[in-house]
Amino acid sequence: MDDISKFGNLSQFFGGYFHQDFMEEFGSPENAFNAFLSNSSKDLIKHTHKELDSFLALELSESELAESLGSLYCDYLPSSDNLTINEWLTKLSKSMVHKCT
């Protein structure tokens, strides 16, 4: 993916909560995500959700998603929890919707 710069909120989200030491800091991907939800305003969650949905709408392949997530500073591998990247991102998106409403 060429223009990753339009996903600033996603970059902050992944870099802040799914960085290389996130397991040491949070213990699990669920705890990292819940920390984002509890530490962020509804407005930030809403904007991050909007970017995530725009990212998902690109319909990238798994390898393209993996490369793009690396560019967005995400160091979590959903395959370690038996999820594809698309499944994991979709799950995050649905959870963000519930928090925003």
C-alpha positions in Angstrom: 0.0 0.0 0.0 1.5 3.3 -1.1 -0.3 6.0 0.9 -0.2 4.9 4.5 0.0 8.5 5.7 -3.8 8.9 5.5 -4.1 6.5 8.4 -2.6 8.6 11.2 -5.1 7.5 13.9 -4.5 3.8 13.0 -0.7 4.4 13.1 -1.1 5.9 16.6 -3.4 3.1 17.7 -1.2 0.2 16.5 2.0 1.9 17.5 0.7 2.8 21.0 -1.1 -0.4 21.8 0.3 -3.2 19.6 4.0 -2.3 19.6 6.8 -4.8 19.9 6.5 -4.8 23.7 2.7 -4.8 24.0 2.6 -8.4 25.5 4.9 -7.3 28.3 2.9 -4.1 28.9 -0.7 -5.5 28.5 -0.4 -9.3 28.7 -2.7 -10.0 25.8 -4.1 -8.4 22.6 -7.5 -8.1 24.3 -6.0 -6.2 27.2 -4.2 -3.9 24.8 -7.4 -3.2 22.9 -9.3 -2.6 26.1 -6.7 -0.2 27.3 -7.2 1.8 24.1 -10.9 1.9 24.6 -10.6 3.0 28.3 -7.9 5.5 27.7 -9.4 7.2 24.6 -12.2 9.7 24.1 -15.3 8.6 22.1 -14.2 11.1 19.4 -10.8 9.4 19.0 -12.3 6.0 19.0 -14.8 7.2 16.3 -12.1 8.6 14.1 -9.9 5.5 14.5 -12.9 3.3 13.7 -13.6 5.4 10.6 -9.9 4.9 9.4 -10.1 1.2 10.2 -13.2 0.8 8.1 -11.5 2.7 5.2 -8.5 0.5 5.6 -10.7 -2.6 5.5 -12.5 -1.3 2.4 -9.3 -1.4 0.5 -9.8 -5.2 0.4 -6.1 -6.0 0.6 -4.8 -9.5 0.6 -3.4 -11.1 3.8 0.2 -10.4 2.6 -0.7 -6.8 1.8 -2.4 -6.4 5.1 0.6 -7.8 6.9 2.9 -5.4 5.1 0.6 -2.4 5.7 0.3 -3.2 9.4 4.1 -3.3 9.7 4.1 0.2 8.2 1.5 1.2 10.8 3.8 0.0 13.6 1.7 -3.0 14.5 3.8 -5.9 15.9 0.9 -8.3 16.7 0.4 -11.4 14.6 -3.2 -12.4 14.7 -2.2 -15.9 13.4 -0.8 -16.6 16.8 -4.5 -16.5 18.0 -5.8 -18.5 15.0 -7.1 -15.4 13.3 -6.4 -13.9 9.9 -5.5 -10.3 9.8 -8.8 -9.5 8.2 -10.7 -11.4 10.8 -8.9 -9.6 13.6 -9.3 -6.1 12.1 -13.0 -6.8 11.5 -13.4 -7.9 15.1 -11.7 -4.6 16.3 -14.0 -2.6 14.0 -17.1 -4.2 15.4 -15.9 -3.6 19.0 -15.1 0.0 18.3 -18.7 0.5 16.9 -20.2 -0.6 20.2 -18.0 1.7 22.2 -18.8 4.7 19.9 -22.6 4.3 20.2 
